[in-house]
Amino acid sequence: MRYYKEQNHQTMKQRKIQIILLIFIVLTSCTQQQDEKVTTTTIAEKPKPTFQADTIVYCQDKYYNLAFQEINQMLEDKIPMDFKRASFLIEWAYLKGNLDYDVFCQDIARIAKDLKTFIKAKGVEQYKTSGNYALFEFFTKPHPMNQYKPFRYDFDDFYGKKDYQNVFVSKLLRTHIGQCRSMPMLYKILAEEIGAESFLALGTNHLYIKHLDEQGKWVNIELTNGHFSSDSWMISSMDISAESIKKGVYMKDLTMRESIAFCMEELGYAYYRQYDYDNFSVLSCDTALKHFPNLMTALMHKSNTIRHFGLTYLKKYGKKKSLYIESNYKTFKELEVRMEELGFREMSQDKYEAWVRSMEEERAKINSQTASN
């Protein structure tokens, strides 16, 4: 205070102007930072990554080849990691390029705009979980945001055995019918679009969402029945071993890199569903495991692929010894040991189907209770 009193009038005036300008700049900067946290990114605002295709041929299908290269460049930090783009590329490759990224982004941007309008209308912008609140309403309740069509589980083909497109996010956007793959993936895409916190998490044959609540405690969102699930319930219902939790296999909040690695393995699995096992399956698994060593789906997929190679060789050449079959068997056993070390327990298809049915019964019960109130 003493310093300012000793200045002459002209200097004082200049100081006042400088202070006013400084305050204006700070306030503007703060406002911009706040806006950046909630601004919806659209295809116009967020250009596609500057992906540059190389000349290496990883597989004969040009769409999978390009999709692999772009997701791999994300994992290698050559282009920004983008979960929305990586998720899209899986489906784009399977559909041989017959999926428009601009349209996909426009659909996501439209929903994001509705979610932000909902948050503002409810007056909950100040809460860090406001986006999660809006997303839960969007997925589970009849609302103008979802054209009064809450998202529901696909009990007819939740494995995508009849049509693998039934597990796609693009199909979920069209029909509001999905399963434990497409619904969490869409949730995460939308959460990133509106600046909400969300993490993918894996269970046995399962994918779900985790986020922190207002008190900093973890919340598990089970979109298959539109409910919040406790850790203890998920452990018992999905027969998750303590070792797999300790090793970060299941129930862990996945980092962005791990989520992109998950997409890489999903790309390889989509390829397998379209073309059967070949070396591209191994390549996609190895690439995913390089960045997410404990990704159980990649270990399982690689193990199945190596086993298929070995059985095919034996069928063709008989059970005579060879360096190839010895190497193949060694790799297969190493994968088995690795999965066992990570606490792997396989949930049978019958048990998983029973678990899915219990989810629907629980959802119906909750809806009935809500209606009666």
C-alpha positions as CSV (number, residue, x, y, z in Angstrom):
1,M,0.0,0.0,0.0
2,R,2.8,2.4,0.8
3,Y,4.4,2.1,-2.6
4,Y,1.2,3.2,-4.4
5,K,0.7,6.2,-2.2
6,E,4.1,7.5,-3.0
7,Q,3.5,7.6,-6.8
8,N,2.4,10.7,-8.7
9,H,-1.1,11.1,-10.1
10,Q,-0.2,10.1,-13.7
11,T,1.6,7.0,-12.5
12,M,-1.3,6.1,-10.3
13,K,-3.7,6.4,-13.3
14,Q,-1.5,4.2,-15.4
15,R,-1.3,1.6,-12.6
16,K,-5.1,1.5,-12.3
17,I,-5.4,0.9,-16.0
18,Q,-2.8,-1.9,-15.9
19,I,-4.5,-3.5,-12.9
20,I,-8.0,-3.4,-14.6
21,L,-6.5,-4.9,-17.7
22,L,-4.8,-7.6,-15.7
23,I,-8.0,-8.5,-13.9
24,F,-9.8,-8.7,-17.2
25,I,-7.2,-11.0,-18.7
26,V,-7.3,-13.3,-15.6
27,L,-11.1,-13.4,-15.6
28,T,-11.2,-14.1,-19.3
29,S,-8.6,-16.9,-18.9
30,C,-10.5,-18.5,-16.1
31,T,-13.7,-18.3,-18.1
32,Q,-12.0,-19.9,-21.1
33,Q,-10.6,-22.7,-18.9
34,Q,-14.0,-23.4,-17.4
35,D,-15.6,-23.4,-20.9
36,E,-12.9,-25.8,-22.1
37,K,-13.9,-28.3,-19.5
38,V,-17.5,-28.5,-20.6
39,T,-17.4,-27.6,-24.3
40,T,-18.7,-30.3,-26.6
41,T,-16.1,-31.4,-29.1
42,T,-17.5,-32.0,-32.5
43,I,-16.1,-33.1,-35.8
44,A,-15.8,-29.4,-36.8
45,E,-14.0,-28.4,-33.6
46,K,-11.7,-31.4,-33.3
47,P,-10.0,-32.4,-36.5
48,K,-9.3,-36.0,-37.3
49,P,-5.8,-37.1,-36.1
50,T,-3.1,-36.5,-38.6
51,F,-2.7,-40.2,-39.3
52,Q,-0.3,-41.0,-42.1
53,A,-0.7,-44.6,-43.5
54,D,2.6,-46.4,-44.2
55,T,3.4,-49.0,-46.8
56,I,3.6,-52.0,-44.4
57,V,1.0,-54.7,-45.1
58,Y,-0.1,-56.3,-41.8
59,C,-3.0,-58.2,-43.4
60,Q,-4.6,-58.5,-46.8
61,D,-7.8,-56.6,-45.9
62,K,-7.0,-53.0,-46.6
63,Y,-9.5,-51.7,-44.0
64,Y,-8.2,-53.7,-41.1
65,N,-4.7,-52.8,-42.3
66,L,-5.4,-49.1,-42.1
67,A,-7.4,-49.4,-38.8
68,F,-4.5,-51.3,-37.2
69,Q,-2.0,-48.7,-38.3
70,E,-4.0,-45.8,-37.0
71,I,-4.7,-47.4,-33.6
72,N,-1.1,-48.5,-33.3
73,Q,0.0,-44.9,-34.0
74,M,-2.2,-43.8,-31.1
75,L,-0.5,-46.4,-28.8
76,E,3.0,-45.3,-30.0
77,D,2.1,-41.6,-29.3
78,K,2.6,-40.7,-32.9
79,I,-1.0,-39.3,-33.0
80,P,-3.3,-38.3,-30.1
81,M,-5.1,-41.1,-28.4
82,D,-8.8,-40.9,-29.2
83,F,-11.2,-43.5,-27.8
84,K,-14.1,-42.4,-30.1
85,R,-11.9,-42.8,-33.2
86,A,-10.4,-46.1,-32.1
87,S,-13.9,-47.5,-31.3
88,F,-15.2,-46.3,-34.7
89,L,-12.2,-47.9,-36.6
90,I,-13.1,-51.4,-35.4
91,E,-16.6,-51.2,-36.9
92,W,-15.4,-49.3,-40.0
93,A,-12.9,-52.1,-40.8
94,Y,-15.5,-54.9,-40.3
95,L,-18.0,-53.0,-42.5
96,K,-15.2,-52.5,-45.2
97,G,-15.3,-48.8,-45.0
98,N,-19.1,-48.5,-45.1
99,L,-19.4,-46.4,-42.0
100,D,-19.1,-42.6,-42.2
101,Y,-17.0,-41.0,-39.4
102,D,-18.5,-37.6,-39.9
103,V,-22.0,-39.0,-39.4
104,F,-20.8,-41.0,-36.4
105,C,-19.3,-37.8,-34.9
106,Q,-22.5,-35.8,-35.6
107,D,-24.6,-38.4,-33.8
108,I,-22.3,-38.2,-30.8
109,A,-22.2,-34.4,-30.9
110,R,-26.0,-34.2,-31.0
111,I,-26.4,-36.4,-28.0
112,A,-23.6,-34.4,-26.2
113,K,-25.5,-31.2,-26.8
114,D,-28.7,-32.7,-25.3
115,L,-26.7,-33.9,-22.3
116,K,-25.3,-30.5,-21.6
117,T,-28.7,-28.9,-22.0
118,F,-30.1,-31.4,-19.5
119,I,-27.3,-30.5,-17.0
120,K,-27.9,-26.8,-17.4
121,A,-31.7,-27.2,-17.0
122,K,-31.2,-29.2,-13.8
123,G,-28.8,-26.5,-12.4
124,V,-26.1,-29.0,-11.5
125,E,-23.2,-27.7,-13.5
126,Q,-21.2,-27.1,-10.3
127,Y,-21.0,-30.8,-9.5
128,K,-18.2,-32.8,-10.9
129,T,-20.5,-35.8,-11.4
130,S,-23.2,-33.8,-13.3
131,G,-22.1,-35.4,-16.6
132,N,-22.4,-38.9,-15.0
133,Y,-25.9,-38.0,-13.7
134,A,-27.0,-36.9,-17.2
135,L,-25.5,-40.0,-18.8
136,F,-27.3,-42.3,-16.4
137,E,-30.6,-40.6,-17.1
138,F,-29.8,-40.9,-20.8
139,F,-29.2,-44.6,-20.7
140,T,-31.8,-45.7,-18.2
141,K,-34.8,-43.4,-18.2
142,P,-37.4,-42.4,-20.9
143,H,-36.4,-38.9,-21.8
144,P,-36.3,-36.5,-24.8
145,M,-32.5,-37.0,-24.9
146,N,-33.1,-40.6,-26.0
147,Q,-36.4,-40.1,-27.8
148,Y,-38.1,-41.7,-24.8
149,K,-36.3,-45.0,-25.6
150,P,-34.0,-46.1,-22.7
151,F,-31.2,-48.4,-23.7
152,R,-31.9,-52.1,-23.1
153,Y,-30.0,-55.4,-23.3
154,D,-29.9,-57.5,-26.4
155,F,-31.0,-60.9,-25.1
156,D,-31.4,-62.4,-28.6
157,D,-27.7,-62.1,-29.6
158,F,-25.6,-60.6,-26.9
159,Y,-22.4,-62.4,-28.1
160,G,-23.0,-61.3,-31.7
161,K,-22.9,-64.9,-32.9
162,K,-25.8,-64.4,-35.4
163,D,-24.5,-61.0,-36.5
164,Y,-21.3,-59.5,-35.1
165,Q,-22.7,-56.0,-35.8
166,N,-25.0,-56.6,-32.8
167,V,-22.1,-55.7,-30.5
168,F,-21.3,-52.4,-32.3
169,V,-21.7,-48.9,-30.9
170,S,-23.1,-47.8,-34.3
171,K,-25.9,-50.4,-34.0
172,L,-26.5,-49.3,-30.4
173,L,-26.9,-45.7,-31.5
174,R,-29.5,-46.7,-34.1
175,T,-31.6,-49.2,-32.1
176,H,-30.9,-48.4,-28.4
177,I,-30.3,-52.2,-28.0
178,G,-26.9,-53.3,-26.9
179,Q,-24.9,-55.3,-24.4
180,C,-22.0,-55.1,-22.0
181,R,-19.6,-54.1,-24.7
182,S,-21.3,-51.5,-26.7
183,M,-23.1,-49.7,-23.9
184,P,-20.0,-49.0,-21.7
185,M,-18.1,-48.0,-24.9
186,L,-20.8,-45.5,-25.9
187,Y,-20.9,-44.2,-22.3
188,K,-17.2,-43.5,-22.3
189,I,-17.3,-41.8,-25.7
190,L,-20.1,-39.5,-24.6
191,A,-18.4,-38.8,-21.3
192,E,-15.3,-37.6,-23.0
193,E,-17.4,-35.5,-25.3
194,I,-19.0,-33.6,-22.5
195,G,-15.9,-33.6,-20.2
196,A,-17.3,-36.1,-17.6
197,E,-15.1,-38.6,-15.9
198,S,-15.5,-42.2,-16.8
199,F,-13.3,-45.3,-16.9
200,L,-13.8,-48.7,-18.6
201,A,-13.4,-51.6,-16.2
202,L,-13.2,-55.3,-17.0
203,G,-14.9,-58.3,-15.4
204,T,-15.1,-61.9,-16.4
205,N,-16.5,-61.8,-20.0
206,H,-17.7,-58.3,-19.0
207,L,-17.2,-54.6,-19.5
208,Y,-18.6,-51.8,-17.3
209,I,-18.1,-48.2,-16.2
210,K,-16.4,-46.8,-13.1
211,H,-16.2,-43.2,-11.9
212,L,-15.6,-41.3,-8.7
213,D,-18.5,-39.8,-6.8
214,E,-18.7,-36.4,-5.2
215,Q,-16.9,-37.8,-2.1
216,G,-14.1,-39.3,-4.2
217,K,-15.4,-42.9,-3.8
218,W,-15.6,-45.3,-6.7
219,V,-19.0,-46.0,-8.3
220,N,-19.7,-49.0,-10.5
221,I,-22.3,-48.4,-13.2
222,E,-23.9,-51.6,-14.6
223,L,-25.6,-50.6,-17.8
224,T,-27.0,-54.1,-18.4
225,N,-29.6,-53.5,-15.8
226,G,-29.3,-49.7,-15.3
227,H,-28.1,-50.0,-11.8
228,F,-25.2,-49.3,-9.5
229,S,-23.3,-52.4,-8.4
230,S,-21.1,-52.9,-5.3
231,D,-17.7,-54.4,-5.6
232,S,-18.7,-57.4,-3.5
233,W,-21.7,-58.2,-5.7
234,M,-19.6,-58.1,-8.9
235,I,-16.9,-60.3,-7.4
236,S,-19.3,-63.0,-6.3
237,S,-21.7,-62.8,-9.3
238,M,-18.9,-63.0,-11.8
239,D,-16.6,-65.3,-9.8
240,I,-13.7,-62.9,-9.9
241,S,-10.6,-64.1,-8.1
242,A,-8.7,-62.0,-5.6
243,E,-5.5,-62.6,-7.5
244,S,-6.9,-61.1,-10.7
245,I,-8.0,-58.0,-8.9
246,K,-4.7,-57.6,-7.2
247,K,-2.9,-58.0,-10.5
248,G,-5.0,-55.3,-12.2
249,V,-6.8,-57.7,-14.5
250,Y,-10.4,-57.1,-13.4
251,M,-12.3,-54.2,-11.7
252,K,-9.5,-51.8,-12.4
253,D,-10.2,-48.3,-13.9
254,L,-8.4,-48.5,-17.3
255,T,-6.2,-45.7,-18.4
256,M,-6.7,-44.2,-21.8
257,R,-3.8,-46.2,-23.1
258,E,-5.2,-49.4,-21.8
259,S,-8.6,-48.5,-23.3
260,I,-7.0,-48.0,-26.7
261,A,-5.1,-51.3,-26.3
262,F,-8.5,-52.9,-25.5
263,C,-9.7,-51.5,-28.9
264,M,-6.7,-53.0,-30.6
265,E,-7.6,-56.4,-29.3
266,E,-11.2,-55.8,-30.3
267,L,-10.0,-55.0,-33.8
268,G,-8.2,-58.4,-33.9
269,Y,-11.3,-60.2,-32.6
270,A,-13.5,-58.5,-35.2
271,Y,-11.1,-59.7,-37.9
272,Y,-11.2,-63.3,-36.5
273,R,-15.0,-63.2,-36.6
274,Q,-14.8,-62.2,-40.2
275,Y,-11.9,-64.3,-41.5
276,D,-11.1,-66.9,-38.8
277,Y,-7.7,-67.2,-37.1
278,D,-4.5,-66.1,-38.8
279,N,-1.4,-64.1,-38.0
280,F,-3.2,-60.8,-37.8
281,S,-4.9,-62.2,-34.6
282,V,-1.5,-62.7,-33.0
283,L,-0.3,-59.3,-34.2
284,S,-3.3,-57.5,-32.7
285,C,-3.0,-59.4,-29.4
286,D,0.8,-58.8,-29.1
287,T,0.4,-55.1,-29.9
288,A,-2.4,-54.8,-27.3
289,L,-0.3,-56.7,-24.7
290,K,2.7,-54.5,-25.3
291,H,0.7,-51.6,-23.9
292,F,-1.6,-53.5,-21.5
293,P,0.3,-56.7,-20.4
294,N,-2.5,-57.9,-18.2
295,L,-5.3,-57.7,-20.8
296,M,-7.0,-61.0,-20.3
297,T,-9.0,-60.9,-23.5
298,A,-5.8,-60.5,-25.5
299,L,-4.2,-63.4,-23.7
300,M,-7.2,-65.6,-24.3
301,H,-7.5,-64.6,-27.9
302,K,-3.8,-65.3,-28.5
303,S,-3.9,-68.6,-26.7
304,N,-6.9,-69.7,-28.8
305,T,-5.1,-68.7,-32.0
306,I,-1.9,-70.5,-31.1
307,R,-3.9,-73.6,-30.2
308,H,-5.8,-73.4,-33.5
309,F,-2.5,-73.2,-35.4
310,G,-1.1,-76.2,-33.6
311,L,-4.2,-78.4,-34.2
312,T,-4.4,-77.3,-37.9
313,Y,-0.7,-78.4,-38.3
314,L,-1.2,-81.7,-36.6
315,K,-4.3,-82.4,-38.7
316,K,-2.3,-81.7,-41.9
317,Y,1.0,-83.4,-41.0
318,G,0.2,-85.8,-38.3
319,K,1.7,-86.1,-34.8
320,K,5.3,-86.4,-35.8
321,K,7.7,-84.1,-34.0
322,S,8.8,-80.9,-35.6
323,L,10.4,-77.6,-34.5
324,Y,7.2,-75.8,-35.4
325,I,4.9,-77.8,-33.2
326,E,7.4,-77.7,-30.3
327,S,7.6,-74.0,-30.5
328,N,3.8,-73.7,-30.9
329,Y,3.2,-75.8,-27.8
330,K,5.7,-73.9,-25.8
331,T,4.1,-70.6,-26.6
332,F,0.6,-72.1,-25.8
333,K,1.8,-73.3,-22.4
334,E,3.5,-70.0,-21.6
335,L,0.2,-68.2,-22.2
336,E,-1.7,-70.7,-20.1
337,V,0.8,-70.2,-17.2
338,R,0.6,-66.4,-17.6
339,M,-3.2,-66.5,-17.4
340,E,-3.1,-68.7,-14.3
341,E,-0.6,-66.4,-12.6
342,L,-3.1,-63.5,-13.2
343,G,-5.9,-65.4,-11.5
344,F,-7.9,-66.3,-14.6
345,R,-11.2,-68.1,-14.1
346,E,-13.3,-68.7,-17.1
347,M,-17.0,-68.1,-16.8
348,S,-18.9,-70.7,-18.8
349,Q,-21.4,-69.5,-21.5
350,D,-24.3,-71.0,-19.5
351,K,-23.3,-69.2,-16.3
352,Y,-22.8,-65.9,-18.2
353,E,-26.3,-66.3,-19.8
354,A,-27.8,-67.0,-16.3
355,W,-26.0,-63.9,-15.0
356,V,-27.4,-61.8,-17.9
357,R,-30.9,-63.0,-17.1
358,S,-30.5,-62.1,-13.5
359,M,-29.6,-58.6,-14.6
360,E,-32.8,-58.3,-16.5
361,E,-34.9,-59.6,-13.6
362,E,-33.2,-57.0,-11.3
363,R,-33.9,-54.2,-13.8
364,A,-37.5,-55.2,-14.0
365,K,-37.8,-55.2,-10.3
366,I,-36.2,-51.7,-10.0
367,N,-38.6,-50.4,-12.7
368,S,-41.6,-51.9,-10.9
369,Q,-40.6,-50.3,-7.6
370,T,-40.0,-46.9,-9.3
371,A,-43.4,-47.1,-11.0
372,S,-45.2,-47.9,-7.8
373,N,-43.7,-45.0,-6.0
